[in-house]
Structure formats: structure tokens, C-alpha cells
Amino acid sequence: MDERVVKFKETADFIVQRTTTPPEIGIVLGSGLGTLANSIEQPTVMPYSEVPHFVHSTAIGHKGNLIFGTLGGKSVLAMQGRFHYYEGYSMEQVTFPVRVMAQLGIKALFVSNAAGGVNPGFHVGDLMIIRDHINLLPNPLIGKNIDEMGPRFPDMTRPYDPGLIQLVEKIAAAQHIKLHQGVYLAGTGPTYETPAEYAYFGKTGADAVGMSTTPEVIVARHSNIPVFGMSVITNEAHDFSANFVNAHADVVEAANKAAKTMSFLFRRLIEQM
Ligand code: HPA
């Protein structure tokens, strides 16, 4: 067996020993979005420091807990805080938790993030369903393929599940919740973009930019796990006549505000799957 799979199994075993049923849904909570974890019922909290082979999240606005419990009537395993490439972790470390979730047999992965809105129609506090992405981080599948997990050349024509997108649109429409759909672009960070970079990314087809998510999505799709993704627009990266600077504290605050609506949508979506 591939030695990487041995590690996935060791961590999966650790989680199995502490939980009652296998998780059906995996959830990754981004900057300022960790509050969704509060809606998880009968939670079992596992700090990353106690989970074998996990690294510790150092990003501001991120807690470092794995939370197992029930959401929308289904068993979920949520990451309250993720690992980023800009923290200095390898892509293998960044995506390790999703490999473990795959090993545990999740049926879908939900991902969320805080992002800068480059689409001029996007404003602070808006929510965007991720319809597609542009990955400018190193591809996490570079290296010897883990044949046990998926194929060498995975298909990426439907990175985000069209059925789940349709379902969330229906839920949001019934509640008069305004949602955008768009393309999420992931760069390495940790710098926010220059005005020229925002303009450039906008021209390449991006609607929102961030520093995460695409690695986890690629690894989930490698194992053919359906993915649902949502970005909270925490800063506007299109009106350069405004005199603004990007500050991480503001990004986290804006994310916190929108987290309630996002949590509602995630819960309803899980309920109706
Ligand atoms: N750029 C990159 N990452 C981000 C941004 C941004 O403008 N906002 C929140 N995360």
C-alpha cells in the first residue's frame, strides 16, 4: 500500500474511534466562517493538535478543530479552519484532511472561503456559489499518483456539482436570499492583489479571488466526490477610485456577518440532499 494511504487510514481510524457513525458530508470552513460549527448538533470536537498527522492552522480568523456531529439530519465532519499553502505547508499537508474524509467515505464535500470580489457587480457581504475555478496554486496531485484514491488524469469538467448548485438556488429563491454564481480564482497569497492584478484576474474570467479551496476541491474530485462551494465577498476589488486598503481584520469581520446566511444555506442543502 502507498505509504500516504497508510497515514490517511491511521487518521481515519483515530476519527472512527471517536465518532458514532461515518460522516456523510465533509465541510471546510474558511476565514471568519467557523461559526457554522456552532450549528452542529451533538458535537465531538477534536483539536488539530490531537489528530494524528494534522498540522496546526496558523491563519488569523481560523480555529483549529475537527468537529463531528449532525447538521440538517446528516452526520458531518467539519474543519473549523483550514491549512493554506501561504502558511508554508506542502500541498500534501494542505489537502491531507480531505484525503482522510475521502477515506471515511464522505458522499459530498462542502467548501467555503472569504474572497475578494473582482466582478463589479459584487459587494461586501454578498455570497457567491462557486460554479468553476481557476487554480493558480501548485496542483496537489503533482507527484506519483495515489491509485487507491483516483486516476492519474482526473476529469475537471464539472468541478462543482450542478445538482447541488440547482438545489441551493431553489432554497435561496424561496427565502429571497440573493446569490451570485461565479468563478473563484486561487492564488498563493499571502499578499492581497495589486490593482493591476485584480484587473488582470477579472479579465481572465475570475469573479472572486482568494488563497485557498482549489486544492481541497481538486483532491475531492480526484476521488470523484461531489463538491459544493461558496465564497463570501469580504472586499471589493473593482472600484479603484475608492481609497481603500485590504486589511485582514475587515475581511474576517465581513465574513462573520455573512456566515449566518451561509450556515443556513449549508444546513438546508444538507437536509434536502
Ligand atoms: N484577495 C485574495 N484573498 C482574499 C481576498 C482578496 O482580495 N479577500 C479575502 N481573501
Residues whose N, C-alpha, C, O or C-beta is under 5 A from the ligand:
A	BS01	HPA	A114 A115 G116 Y192 E193 V209 G210 M211 T234 N235 V251
